[in-house]
């Protein structure tokens, strides 16, 4: 898993984001935690997952690029709105992949 350097985090998980990241990386079961990733499908920009989906075998060998974390799906949708706004404000376009791609370790 690769984490966006300026990770988008909703207010509900911000106080415990370090612990949440550690639990996600360790494959722990987390209830009510969602992430935003760069889409595996090159035609799309972003995907939203409930983190427990990553426990499925399909994801074991996949490199996931996580750009946001929230305590709800609705929170992720709000973070996506912020990402789109930030992208447009900075670049004057909606090319989210270009906007986000340089921000990973």
TORKOLLO-157765 format. One record per atom (N, C-alpha, C, O): residue number from 1; x, y, z. Coordinates in Angstrom, 3 decimals, padded with zeros to 6 digits. Layout:
rec num: NUM xx: X yy: Y zz: Z .
...
END
This chain:
rec num: 1 xx: 000.829 yy: -001.180 zz: 000.000 .
rec num: 1 xx: 000.000 yy: 000.000 zz: 000.000 .
rec num: 1 xx: 000.870 yy: 001.238 zz: 000.000 .
rec num: 1 xx: 001.881 yy: 001.323 zz: 000.698 .
rec num: 2 xx: 000.453 yy: 002.173 zz: -000.788 .
rec num: 2 xx: 001.146 yy: 003.453 zz: -000.818 .
rec num: 2 xx: 000.159 yy: 004.519 zz: -000.358 .
rec num: 2 xx: -001.016 yy: 004.505 zz: -000.726 .
rec num: 3 xx: 000.655 yy: 005.429 zz: 000.440 .
rec num: 3 xx: -000.179 yy: 006.471 zz: 001.039 .
rec num: 3 xx: 000.173 yy: 007.819 zz: 000.439 .
rec num: 3 xx: 001.345 yy: 008.156 zz: 000.269 .
rec num: 4 xx: -000.847 yy: 008.573 zz: 000.126 .
rec num: 4 xx: -000.666 yy: 009.917 zz: -000.404 .
rec num: 4 xx: -000.007 yy: 010.769 zz: 000.668 .
rec num: 4 xx: -000.408 yy: 010.725 zz: 001.831 .
rec num: 5 xx: 001.001 yy: 011.543 zz: 000.286 .
rec num: 5 xx: 001.751 yy: 012.348 zz: 001.255 .
rec num: 5 xx: 000.862 yy: 013.336 zz: 002.014 .
rec num: 5 xx: 001.031 yy: 013.525 zz: 003.219 .
rec num: 6 xx: -000.069 yy: 013.956 zz: 001.319 .
rec num: 6 xx: -001.000 yy: 014.902 zz: 001.955 .
rec num: 6 xx: -002.381 yy: 014.244 zz: 002.045 .
rec num: 6 xx: -003.366 yy: 014.753 zz: 001.511 .
rec num: 7 xx: -002.424 yy: 013.124 zz: 002.720 .
rec num: 7 xx: -003.621 yy: 012.302 zz: 002.822 .
rec num: 7 xx: -004.848 yy: 013.133 zz: 003.184 .
rec num: 7 xx: -004.815 yy: 013.930 zz: 004.122 .
rec num: 8 xx: -005.925 yy: 012.940 zz: 002.434 .
rec num: 8 xx: -007.200 yy: 013.583 zz: 002.742 .
rec num: 8 xx: -007.872 yy: 012.761 zz: 003.833 .
rec num: 8 xx: -008.084 yy: 011.559 zz: 003.671 .
rec num: 9 xx: -008.205 yy: 013.408 zz: 004.941 .
rec num: 9 xx: -008.755 yy: 012.719 zz: 006.108 .
rec num: 9 xx: -009.980 yy: 013.477 zz: 006.595 .
rec num: 9 xx: -009.933 yy: 014.696 zz: 006.764 .
rec num: 10 xx: -011.069 yy: 012.765 zz: 006.819 .
rec num: 10 xx: -012.268 yy: 013.423 zz: 007.346 .
rec num: 10 xx: -012.099 yy: 013.687 zz: 008.841 .
rec num: 10 xx: -011.308 yy: 013.033 zz: 009.519 .
rec num: 11 xx: -012.855 yy: 014.652 zz: 009.331 .
rec num: 11 xx: -012.743 yy: 015.065 zz: 010.735 .
rec num: 11 xx: -013.025 yy: 013.931 zz: 011.716 .
rec num: 11 xx: -012.455 yy: 013.894 zz: 012.806 .
rec num: 12 xx: -013.905 yy: 013.005 zz: 011.328 .
rec num: 12 xx: -014.281 yy: 011.943 zz: 012.267 .
rec num: 12 xx: -013.166 yy: 010.940 zz: 012.537 .
rec num: 12 xx: -013.192 yy: 010.271 zz: 013.570 .
rec num: 13 xx: -012.190 yy: 010.816 zz: 011.644 .
rec num: 13 xx: -011.085 yy: 009.882 zz: 011.875 .
rec num: 13 xx: -009.750 yy: 010.580 zz: 012.117 .
rec num: 13 xx: -008.765 yy: 009.930 zz: 012.466 .
rec num: 14 xx: -009.710 yy: 011.894 zz: 011.935 .
rec num: 14 xx: -008.458 yy: 012.641 zz: 012.057 .
rec num: 14 xx: -007.713 yy: 012.404 zz: 013.378 .
rec num: 14 xx: -006.494 yy: 012.229 zz: 013.356 .
rec num: 15 xx: -008.411 yy: 012.394 zz: 014.535 .
rec num: 15 xx: -007.674 yy: 012.223 zz: 015.792 .
rec num: 15 xx: -006.989 yy: 010.860 zz: 015.928 .
rec num: 15 xx: -006.047 yy: 010.716 zz: 016.708 .
rec num: 16 xx: -007.453 yy: 009.873 zz: 015.183 .
rec num: 16 xx: -006.885 yy: 008.526 zz: 015.326 .
rec num: 16 xx: -006.337 yy: 007.983 zz: 014.007 .
rec num: 16 xx: -006.263 yy: 006.769 zz: 013.819 .
rec num: 17 xx: -005.951 yy: 008.879 zz: 013.090 .
rec num: 17 xx: -005.533 yy: 008.451 zz: 011.763 .
rec num: 17 xx: -004.267 yy: 007.600 zz: 011.794 .
rec num: 17 xx: -004.150 yy: 006.659 zz: 011.009 .
rec num: 18 xx: -003.331 yy: 007.897 zz: 012.665 .
rec num: 18 xx: -002.096 yy: 007.101 zz: 012.739 .
rec num: 18 xx: -002.411 yy: 005.655 zz: 013.104 .
rec num: 18 xx: -001.862 yy: 004.730 zz: 012.504 .
rec num: 19 xx: -003.284 yy: 005.455 zz: 014.077 .
rec num: 19 xx: -003.679 yy: 004.094 zz: 014.477 .
rec num: 19 xx: -004.451 yy: 003.404 zz: 013.360 .
rec num: 19 xx: -004.267 yy: 002.211 zz: 013.122 .
rec num: 20 xx: -005.302 yy: 004.140 zz: 012.684 .
rec num: 20 xx: -006.087 yy: 003.560 zz: 011.592 .
rec num: 20 xx: -005.176 yy: 003.109 zz: 010.455 .
rec num: 20 xx: -005.351 yy: 002.016 zz: 009.916 .
rec num: 21 xx: -004.216 yy: 003.936 zz: 010.093 .
rec num: 21 xx: -003.276 yy: 003.566 zz: 009.030 .
rec num: 21 xx: -002.524 yy: 002.298 zz: 009.413 .
rec num: 21 xx: -002.372 yy: 001.393 zz: 008.592 .
rec num: 22 xx: -002.059 yy: 002.229 zz: 010.635 .
rec num: 22 xx: -001.324 yy: 001.042 zz: 011.113 .
rec num: 22 xx: -002.212 yy: -000.198 zz: 011.033 .
rec num: 22 xx: -001.756 yy: -001.255 zz: 010.595 .
rec num: 23 xx: -003.469 yy: -000.083 zz: 011.451 .
rec num: 23 xx: -004.380 yy: -001.232 zz: 011.416 .
rec num: 23 xx: -004.680 yy: -001.657 zz: 009.981 .
rec num: 23 xx: -004.784 yy: -002.850 zz: 009.696 .
rec num: 24 xx: -004.818 yy: -000.692 zz: 009.083 .
rec num: 24 xx: -005.050 yy: -001.032 zz: 007.672 .
rec num: 24 xx: -003.840 yy: -001.778 zz: 007.127 .
rec num: 24 xx: -003.988 yy: -002.808 zz: 006.470 .
rec num: 25 xx: -002.661 yy: -001.270 zz: 007.392 .
rec num: 25 xx: -001.443 yy: -001.919 zz: 006.904 .
rec num: 25 xx: -001.251 yy: -003.309 zz: 007.493 .
rec num: 25 xx: -000.708 yy: -004.196 zz: 006.833 .
rec num: 26 xx: -001.693 yy: -003.502 zz: 008.732 .
rec num: 26 xx: -001.569 yy: -004.806 zz: 009.392 .
rec num: 26 xx: -002.694 yy: -005.763 zz: 009.014 .
rec num: 26 xx: -002.693 yy: -006.918 zz: 009.440 .
rec num: 27 xx: -003.656 yy: -005.291 zz: 008.217 .
rec num: 27 xx: -004.752 yy: -006.159 zz: 007.782 .
rec num: 27 xx: -005.790 yy: -006.432 zz: 008.855 .
rec num: 27 xx: -006.502 yy: -007.433 zz: 008.785 .
rec num: 28 xx: -005.885 yy: -005.562 zz: 009.841 .
rec num: 28 xx: -006.880 yy: -005.727 zz: 010.908 .
rec num: 28 xx: -008.278 yy: -005.430 zz: 010.365 .
rec num: 28 xx: -008.435 yy: -004.699 zz: 009.387 .
rec num: 29 xx: -009.271 yy: -005.998 zz: 011.002 .
rec num: 29 xx: -010.658 yy: -005.715 zz: 010.642 .
rec num: 29 xx: -011.058 yy: -004.391 zz: 011.276 .
rec num: 29 xx: -010.896 yy: -004.184 zz: 012.478 .
rec num: 30 xx: -011.584 yy: -003.497 zz: 010.439 .
rec num: 30 xx: -012.022 yy: -002.184 zz: 010.905 .
rec num: 30 xx: -013.450 yy: -001.959 zz: 010.452 .
rec num: 30 xx: -013.767 yy: -002.089 zz: 009.270 .
rec num: 31 xx: -014.297 yy: -001.625 zz: 011.388 .
rec num: 31 xx: -015.695 yy: -001.366 zz: 011.077 .
rec num: 31 xx: -015.865 yy: 000.123 zz: 010.799 .
rec num: 31 xx: -015.399 yy: 000.967 zz: 011.565 .
rec num: 32 xx: -016.531 yy: 000.430 zz: 009.706 .
rec num: 32 xx: -016.852 yy: 001.822 zz: 009.405 .
rec num: 32 xx: -015.682 yy: 002.675 zz: 008.960 .
rec num: 32 xx: -015.692 yy: 003.887 zz: 009.175 .
rec num: 33 xx: -014.681 yy: 002.079 zz: 008.349 .
rec num: 33 xx: -013.564 yy: 002.856 zz: 007.815 .
rec num: 33 xx: -013.524 yy: 002.643 zz: 006.306 .
rec num: 33 xx: -013.497 yy: 001.511 zz: 005.822 .
rec num: 34 xx: -013.520 yy: 003.739 zz: 005.586 .
rec num: 34 xx: -013.507 yy: 003.720 zz: 004.121 .
rec num: 34 xx: -012.278 yy: 004.460 zz: 003.622 .
rec num: 34 xx: -011.782 yy: 005.381 zz: 004.271 .
rec num: 35 xx: -011.793 yy: 004.041 zz: 002.456 .
rec num: 35 xx: -010.651 yy: 004.707 zz: 001.855 .
rec num: 35 xx: -010.970 yy: 005.093 zz: 000.412 .
rec num: 35 xx: -011.813 yy: 004.484 zz: -000.246 .
rec num: 36 xx: -010.277 yy: 006.112 zz: -000.050 .
rec num: 36 xx: -010.330 yy: 006.535 zz: -001.445 .
rec num: 36 xx: -008.992 yy: 006.160 zz: -002.054 .
rec num: 36 xx: -007.940 yy: 006.477 zz: -001.499 .
rec num: 37 xx: -009.031 yy: 005.486 zz: -003.192 .
rec num: 37 xx: -007.801 yy: 005.098 zz: -003.866 .
rec num: 37 xx: -007.810 yy: 005.596 zz: -005.303 .
rec num: 37 xx: -008.862 yy: 005.894 zz: -005.868 .
rec num: 38 xx: -006.616 yy: 005.678 zz: -005.881 .
rec num: 38 xx: -006.564 yy: 005.853 zz: -007.321 .
rec num: 38 xx: -007.194 yy: 004.606 zz: -007.928 .
rec num: 38 xx: -006.944 yy: 003.494 zz: -007.462 .
rec num: 39 xx: -007.989 yy: 004.782 zz: -008.939 .
rec num: 39 xx: -008.691 yy: 003.658 zz: -009.538 .
rec num: 39 xx: -007.718 yy: 002.699 zz: -010.225 .
rec num: 39 xx: -006.770 yy: 003.126 zz: -010.885 .
rec num: 40 xx: -007.966 yy: 001.408 zz: -010.063 .
rec num: 40 xx: -007.180 yy: 000.397 zz: -010.763 .
rec num: 40 xx: -007.494 yy: 000.429 zz: -012.253 .
rec num: 40 xx: -006.668 yy: 000.044 zz: -013.080 .
rec num: 41 xx: -008.688 yy: 000.889 zz: -012.584 .
rec num: 41 xx: -009.129 yy: 001.040 zz: -013.961 .
rec num: 41 xx: -008.610 yy: 002.382 zz: -014.462 .
rec num: 41 xx: -008.989 yy: 003.422 zz: -013.924 .
rec num: 42 xx: -007.772 yy: 002.381 zz: -015.457 .
rec num: 42 xx: -007.134 yy: 003.617 zz: -015.939 .
rec num: 42 xx: -008.116 yy: 004.608 zz: -016.554 .
rec num: 42 xx: -007.771 yy: 005.775 zz: -016.739 .
rec num: 43 xx: -009.331 yy: 004.168 zz: -016.875 .
rec num: 43 xx: -010.333 yy: 005.082 zz: -017.421 .
rec num: 43 xx: -010.999 yy: 005.910 zz: -016.333 .
rec num: 43 xx: -011.529 yy: 006.986 zz: -016.609 .
rec num: 44 xx: -010.978 yy: 005.421 zz: -015.109 .
rec num: 44 xx: -011.597 yy: 006.118 zz: -013.988 .
rec num: 44 xx: -010.529 yy: 006.833 zz: -013.170 .
rec num: 44 xx: -009.332 yy: 006.625 zz: -013.370 .
rec num: 45 xx: -010.972 yy: 007.664 zz: -012.259 .
rec num: 45 xx: -010.029 yy: 008.411 zz: -011.428 .
rec num: 45 xx: -009.858 yy: 007.822 zz: -010.037 .
rec num: 45 xx: -008.742 yy: 007.516 zz: -009.618 .
rec num: 46 xx: -010.970 yy: 007.664 zz: -009.322 .
rec num: 46 xx: -010.911 yy: 007.256 zz: -007.919 .
rec num: 46 xx: -011.912 yy: 006.146 zz: -007.631 .
rec num: 46 xx: -012.937 yy: 006.025 zz: -008.302 .
rec num: 47 xx: -011.598 yy: 005.338 zz: -006.620 .
rec num: 47 xx: -012.512 yy: 004.316 zz: -006.115 .
rec num: 47 xx: -012.668 yy: 004.504 zz: -004.616 .
rec num: 47 xx: -011.768 yy: 005.019 zz: -003.952 .
rec num: 48 xx: -013.803 yy: 004.088 zz: -004.088 .
rec num: 48 xx: -014.049 yy: 004.101 zz: -002.642 .
rec num: 48 xx: -014.247 yy: 002.654 zz: -002.200 .
rec num: 48 xx: -015.025 yy: 001.910 zz: -002.797 .
rec num: 49 xx: -013.534 yy: 002.270 zz: -001.151 .
rec num: 49 xx: -013.611 yy: 000.914 zz: -000.611 .
rec num: 49 xx: -013.862 yy: 000.964 zz: 000.885 .
rec num: 49 xx: -013.405 yy: 001.879 zz: 001.571 .
rec num: 50 xx: -014.584 yy: -000.013 zz: 001.381 .
rec num: 50 xx: -014.615 yy: -000.280 zz: 002.810 .
rec num: 50 xx: -013.353 yy: -001.104 zz: 003.035 .
rec num: 50 xx: -013.151 yy: -002.095 zz: 002.333 .
rec num: 51 xx: -012.500 yy: -000.738 zz: 003.981 .
rec num: 51 xx: -011.164 yy: -001.328 zz: 004.087 .
rec num: 51 xx: -011.159 yy: -002.845 zz: 004.257 .
rec num: 51 xx: -010.178 yy: -003.496 zz: 003.897 .
rec num: 52 xx: -012.214 yy: -003.412 zz: 004.790 .
rec num: 52 xx: -012.230 yy: -004.861 zz: 004.956 .
rec num: 52 xx: -012.270 yy: -005.594 zz: 003.625 .
rec num: 52 xx: -011.983 yy: -006.790 zz: 003.576 .
rec num: 53 xx: -012.621 yy: -004.903 zz: 002.543 .
rec num: 53 xx: -012.568 yy: -005.523 zz: 001.219 .
rec num: 53 xx: -011.148 yy: -005.946 zz: 000.872 .
rec num: 53 xx: -010.960 yy: -006.896 zz: 000.113 .
rec num: 54 xx: -010.158 yy: -005.267 zz: 001.406 .
rec num: 54 xx: -008.757 yy: -005.576 zz: 001.104 .
rec num: 54 xx: -008.322 yy: -006.925 zz: 001.658 .
rec num: 54 xx: -007.241 yy: -007.406 zz: 001.316 .
rec num: 55 xx: -009.125 yy: -007.538 zz: 002.494 .
rec num: 55 xx: -008.808 yy: -008.850 zz: 003.038 .
rec num: 55 xx: -009.067 yy: -009.961 zz: 002.013 .
rec num: 55 xx: -008.606 yy: -011.087 zz: 002.199 .
rec num: 56 xx: -009.791 yy: -009.659 zz: 000.947 .
rec num: 56 xx: -010.066 yy: -010.642 zz: -000.089 .
rec num: 56 xx: -008.781 yy: -010.949 zz: -000.873 .
rec num: 56 xx: -007.929 yy: -010.079 zz: -001.053 .
rec num: 57 xx: -008.661 yy: -012.183 zz: -001.329 .
rec num: 57 xx: -007.464 yy: -012.615 zz: -002.046 .
rec num: 57 xx: -007.151 yy: -011.739 zz: -003.253 .
rec num: 57 xx: -005.984 yy: -011.521 zz: -003.577 .
rec num: 58 xx: -008.176 yy: -011.242 zz: -003.911 .
rec num: 58 xx: -007.988 yy: -010.425 zz: -005.110 .
rec num: 58 xx: -007.042 yy: -009.250 zz: -004.853 .
rec num: 58 xx: -006.271 yy: -008.873 zz: -005.736 .
rec num: 59 xx: -007.095 yy: -008.677 zz: -003.665 .
rec num: 59 xx: -006.321 yy: -007.473 zz: -003.354 .
rec num: 59 xx: -004.928 yy: -007.756 zz: -002.794 .
rec num: 59 xx: -004.129 yy: -006.833 zz: -002.642 .
rec num: 60 xx: -004.631 yy: -008.991 zz: -002.491 .
rec num: 60 xx: -003.363 yy: -009.317 zz: -001.839 .
rec num: 60 xx: -002.148 yy: -008.890 zz: -002.663 .
rec num: 60 xx: -001.150 yy: -008.438 zz: -002.101 .
rec num: 61 xx: -002.221 yy: -009.028 zz: -003.975 .
rec num: 61 xx: -001.090 yy: -008.691 zz: -004.838 .
rec num: 61 xx: -001.255 yy: -007.352 zz: -005.546 .
rec num: 61 xx: -000.449 yy: -007.002 zz: -006.409 .
rec num: 62 xx: -002.283 yy: -006.609 zz: -005.190 .
rec num: 62 xx: -002.547 yy: -005.321 zz: -005.833 .
rec num: 62 xx: -001.850 yy: -004.192 zz: -005.069 .
rec num: 62 xx: -001.831 yy: -004.171 zz: -003.838 .
rec num: 63 xx: -001.285 yy: -003.266 zz: -005.823 .
rec num: 63 xx: -000.701 yy: -002.079 zz: -005.218 .
rec num: 63 xx: -001.808 yy: -001.039 zz: -005.122 .
rec num: 63 xx: -002.313 yy: -000.573 zz: -006.143 .
rec num: 64 xx: -002.183 yy: -000.675 zz: -003.911 .
rec num: 64 xx: -003.254 yy: 000.286 zz: -003.689 .
rec num: 64 xx: -002.639 yy: 001.638 zz: -003.342 .
rec num: 64 xx: -001.765 yy: 001.735 zz: -002.481 .
rec num: 65 xx: -003.106 yy: 002.667 zz: -004.021 .
rec num: 65 xx: -002.639 yy: 004.025 zz: -003.796 .
rec num: 65 xx: -003.745 yy: 004.783 zz: -003.065 .
rec num: 65 xx: -004.707 yy: 005.238 zz: -003.683 .
rec num: 66 xx: -003.603 yy: 004.914 zz: -001.761 .
rec num: 66 xx: -004.650 yy: 005.483 zz: -000.923 .
rec num: 66 xx: -004.453 yy: 006.996 zz: -000.804 .
rec num: 66 xx: -003.388 yy: 007.473 zz: -000.415 .
rec num: 67 xx: -005.517 yy: 007.739 zz: -001.153 .
rec num: 67 xx: -005.445 yy: 009.204 zz: -001.107 .
rec num: 67 xx: -006.325 yy: 009.811 zz: -000.020 .
rec num: 67 xx: -006.164 yy: 010.983 zz: 000.322 .
rec num: 68 xx: -007.263 yy: 009.018 zz: 000.532 .
rec num: 68 xx: -008.153 yy: 009.556 zz: 001.550 .
rec num: 68 xx: -008.706 yy: 008.494 zz: 002.464 .
rec num: 68 xx: -008.805 yy: 007.327 zz: 002.086 .
rec num: 69 xx: -009.072 yy: 008.900 zz: 003.684 .
rec num: 69 xx: -009.644 yy: 008.002 zz: 004.689 .
rec num: 69 xx: -010.786 yy: 008.718 zz: 005.388 .
rec num: 69 xx: -010.686 yy: 009.898 zz: 005.724 .
rec num: 70 xx: -011.879 yy: 007.982 zz: 005.602 .
rec num: 70 xx: -013.035 yy: 008.542 zz: 006.305 .
rec num: 70 xx: -013.714 yy: 007.448 zz: 007.121 .
rec num: 70 xx: -013.464 yy: 006.257 zz: 006.935 .
rec num: 71 xx: -014.573 yy: 007.886 zz: 008.022 .
rec num: 71 xx: -015.331 yy: 006.961 zz: 008.850 .
rec num: 71 xx: -016.674 yy: 006.594 zz: 008.249 .
rec num: 71 xx: -017.468 yy: 005.901 zz: 008.885 .
rec num: 72 xx: -016.942 yy: 007.050 zz: 007.023 .
rec num: 72 xx: -018.202 yy: 006.706 zz: 006.358 .
rec num: 72 xx: -018.049 yy: 006.886 zz: 004.857 .
rec num: 72 xx: -017.149 yy: 007.578 zz: 004.383 .
rec num: 73 xx: -018.939 yy: 006.253 zz: 004.130 .
rec num: 73 xx: -018.928 yy: 006.412 zz: 002.680 .
rec num: 73 xx: -019.282 yy: 007.851 zz: 002.303 .
rec num: 73 xx: -018.695 yy: 008.423 zz: 001.384 .
rec num: 74 xx: -020.235 yy: 008.423 zz: 003.011 .
rec num: 74 xx: -020.614 yy: 009.812 zz: 002.768 .
rec num: 74 xx: -019.417 yy: 010.736 zz: 003.006 .
rec num: 74 xx: -019.203 yy: 011.692 zz: 002.259 .
rec num: 75 xx: -018.645 yy: 010.445 zz: 004.045 .
rec num: 75 xx: -017.446 yy: 011.230 zz: 004.314 .
rec num: 75 xx: -016.448 yy: 011.138 zz: 003.171 .
rec num: 75 xx: -015.794 yy: 012.124 zz: 002.830 .
rec num: 76 xx: -016.330 yy: 009.953 zz: 002.577 .
rec num: 76 xx: -015.441 yy: 009.793 zz: 001.423 .
rec num: 76 xx: -015.936 yy: 010.608 zz: 000.237 .
rec num: 76 xx: -015.141 yy: 011.209 zz: -000.485 .
rec num: 77 xx: -017.235 yy: 010.628 zz: 000.038 .
rec num: 77 xx: -017.791 yy: 011.414 zz: -001.063 .
rec num: 77 xx: -017.462 yy: 012.892 zz: -000.863 .
rec num: 77 xx: -017.128 yy: 013.590 zz: -001.820 .
rec num: 78 xx: -017.555 yy: 013.362 zz: 000.365 .
rec num: 78 xx: -017.192 yy: 014.752 zz: 000.655 .
rec num: 78 xx: -015.701 yy: 015.006 zz: 000.421 .
rec num: 78 xx: -015.311 yy: 016.078 zz: -000.041 .
rec num: 79 xx: -014.869 yy: 014.003 zz: 000.746 .
rec num: 79 xx: -013.438 yy: 014.148 zz: 000.491 .
rec num: 79 xx: -013.158 yy: 014.177 zz: -001.010 .
rec num: 79 xx: -012.291 yy: 014.925 zz: -001.463 .
rec num: 80 xx: -013.881 yy: 013.373 zz: -001.780 .
rec num: 80 xx: -013.714 yy: 013.393 zz: -003.235 .
rec num: 80 xx: -014.059 yy: 014.780 zz: -003.780 .
rec num: 80 xx: -013.370 yy: 015.296 zz: -004.659 .
rec num: 81 xx: -015.123 yy: 015.374 zz: -003.254 .
rec num: 81 xx: -015.477 yy: 016.739 zz: -003.666 .
rec num: 81 xx: -014.324 yy: 017.699 zz: -003.384 .
rec num: 81 xx: -014.014 yy: 018.563 zz: -004.204 .
rec num: 82 xx: -013.694 yy: 017.544 zz: -002.226 .
rec num: 82 xx: -012.564 yy: 018.408 zz: -001.864 .
rec num: 82 xx: -011.383 yy: 018.169 zz: -002.797 .
rec num: 82 xx: -010.719 yy: 019.120 zz: -003.211 .
rec num: 83 xx: -011.117 yy: 016.917 zz: -003.129 .
rec num: 83 xx: -010.017 yy: 016.593 zz: -004.042 .
rec num: 83 xx: -010.254 yy: 017.239 zz: -005.406 .
rec num: 83 xx: -009.344 yy: 017.829 zz: -005.988 .
rec num: 84 xx: -011.484 yy: 017.124 zz: -005.909 .
rec num: 84 xx: -011.826 yy: 017.722 zz: -007.203 .
rec num: 84 xx: -011.660 yy: 019.235 zz: -007.135 .
rec num: 84 xx: -011.093 yy: 019.838 zz: -008.047 .
rec num: 85 xx: -012.145 yy: 019.848 zz: -006.070 .
rec num: 85 xx: -012.008 yy: 021.296 zz: -005.894 .
rec num: 85 xx: -010.537 yy: 021.711 zz: -005.857 .
rec num: 85 xx: -010.140 yy: 022.667 zz: -006.524 .
rec num: 86 xx: -009.723 yy: 020.980 zz: -005.068 .
rec num: 86 xx: -008.303 yy: 021.301 zz: -004.950 .
rec num: 86 xx: -007.584 yy: 021.148 zz: -006.292 .
rec num: 86 xx: -006.724 yy: 021.956 zz: -006.639 .
rec num: 87 xx: -007.941 yy: 020.116 zz: -007.031 .
rec num: 87 xx: -007.349 yy: 019.876 zz: -008.350 .
rec num: 87 xx: -007.664 yy: 021.037 zz: -009.291 .
rec num: 87 xx: -006.775 yy: 021.563 zz: -009.961 .
rec num: 88 xx: -008.926 yy: 021.425 zz: -009.333 .
rec num: 88 xx: -009.324 yy: 022.510 zz: -010.229 .
rec num: 88 xx: -008.678 yy: 023.837 zz: -009.809 .
rec num: 88 xx: -008.236 yy: 024.619 zz: -010.650 .
rec num: 89 xx: -008.635 yy: 024.069 zz: -008.510 .
rec num: 89 xx: -008.065 yy: 025.314 zz: -007.992 .
rec num: 89 xx: -006.574 yy: 025.417 zz: -008.354 .
rec num: 89 xx: -006.081 yy: 026.489 zz: -008.705 .
rec num: 90 xx: -005.880 yy: 024.296 zz: -008.261 .
rec num: 90 xx: -004.435 yy: 024.314 zz: -008.516 .
rec num: 90 xx: -004.103 yy: 024.266 zz: -010.013 .
rec num: 90 xx: -003.231 yy: 024.999 zz: -010.479 .
rec num: 91 xx: -004.800 yy: 023.402 zz: -010.766 .
rec num: 91 xx: -004.421 yy: 023.144 zz: -012.157 .
rec num: 91 xx: -005.384 yy: 023.699 zz: -013.198 .
rec num: 91 xx: -005.045 yy: 023.761 zz: -014.380 .
rec num: 92 xx: -006.585 yy: 024.107 zz: -012.773 .
rec num: 92 xx: -007.555 yy: 024.607 zz: -013.723 .
rec num: 92 xx: -008.197 yy: 023.528 zz: -014.568 .
rec num: 92 xx: -008.809 yy: 023.814 zz: -015.598 .
rec num: 93 xx: -008.056 yy: 022.275 zz: -014.129 .
rec num: 93 xx: -008.691 yy: 021.159 zz: -014.835 .
rec num: 93 xx: -009.131 yy: 020.108 zz: -013.816 .
rec num: 93 xx: -008.981 yy: 020.282 zz: -012.606 .
rec num: 94 xx: -009.674 yy: 019.019 zz: -014.343 .
rec num: 94 xx: -010.168 yy: 017.950 zz: -013.462 .
rec num: 94 xx: -009.381 yy: 016.660 zz: -013.658 .
rec num: 94 xx: -009.923 yy: 015.573 zz: -013.457 .
rec num: 95 xx: -008.136 yy: 016.760 zz: -014.037 .
rec num: 95 xx: -007.310 yy: 015.577 zz: -014.227 .
rec num: 95 xx: -006.770 yy: 015.123 zz: -012.869 .
rec num: 95 xx: -005.653 yy: 015.464 zz: -012.480 .
rec num: 96 xx: -007.582 yy: 014.356 zz: -012.170 .
rec num: 96 xx: -007.246 yy: 013.949 zz: -010.802 .
rec num: 96 xx: -006.014 yy: 013.060 zz: -010.752 .
rec num: 96 xx: -005.217 yy: 013.162 zz: -009.820 .
rec num: 97 xx: -005.846 yy: 012.191 zz: -011.738 .
rec num: 97 xx: -004.678 yy: 011.298 zz: -011.741 .
rec num: 97 xx: -003.379 yy: 012.094 zz: -011.784 .
rec num: 97 xx: -002.438 yy: 011.794 zz: -011.050 .
rec num: 98 xx: -003.329 yy: 013.096 zz: -012.634 .
rec num: 98 xx: -002.136 yy: 013.933 zz: -012.717 .
rec num: 98 xx: -001.942 yy: 014.711 zz: -011.424 .
rec num: 98 xx: -000.826 yy: 014.808 zz: -010.914 .
rec num: 99 xx: -003.013 yy: 015.258 zz: -010.901 .
rec num: 99 xx: -002.976 yy: 016.039 zz: -009.670 .
rec num: 99 xx: -002.442 yy: 015.214 zz: -008.497 .
rec num: 99 xx: -001.658 yy: 015.720 zz: -007.694 .
rec num: 100 xx: -002.857 yy: 013.955 zz: -008.393 .
rec num: 100 xx: -002.508 yy: 013.121 zz: -007.252 .
rec num: 100 xx: -001.263 yy: 012.262 zz: -007.456 .
rec num: 100 xx: -000.605 yy: 011.898 zz: -006.482 .
rec num: 101 xx: -000.933 yy: 011.937 zz: -008.684 .
rec num: 101 xx: 000.086 yy: 010.913 zz: -008.950 .
rec num: 101 xx: 001.471 yy: 011.223 zz: -008.401 .
rec num: 101 xx: 002.209 yy: 010.294 zz: -008.074 .
rec num: 102 xx: 001.845 yy: 012.466 zz: -008.291 .
rec num: 102 xx: 003.171 yy: 012.793 zz: -007.789 .
rec num: 102 xx: 003.286 yy: 012.827 zz: -006.280 .
rec num: 102 xx: 004.366 yy: 013.102 zz: -005.758 .
rec num: 103 xx: 002.214 yy: 012.558 zz: -005.568 .
rec num: 103 xx: 002.214 yy: 012.722 zz: -004.123 .
rec num: 103 xx: 002.384 yy: 011.468 zz: -003.307 .
rec num: 103 xx: 001.976 yy: 011.439 zz: -002.146 .
rec num: 104 xx: 002.982 yy: 010.410 zz: -003.876 .
rec num: 104 xx: 003.129 yy: 009.162 zz: -003.150 .
rec num: 104 xx: 004.601 yy: 008.897 zz: -002.856 .
rec num: 104 xx: 005.482 yy: 009.241 zz: -003.643 .
rec num: 105 xx: 004.844 yy: 008.275 zz: -001.697 .
rec num: 105 xx: 006.227 yy: 007.885 zz: -001.328 .
rec num: 105 xx: 006.686 yy: 006.729 zz: -002.188 .
rec num: 105 xx: 007.812 yy: 006.256 zz: -002.037 .
END
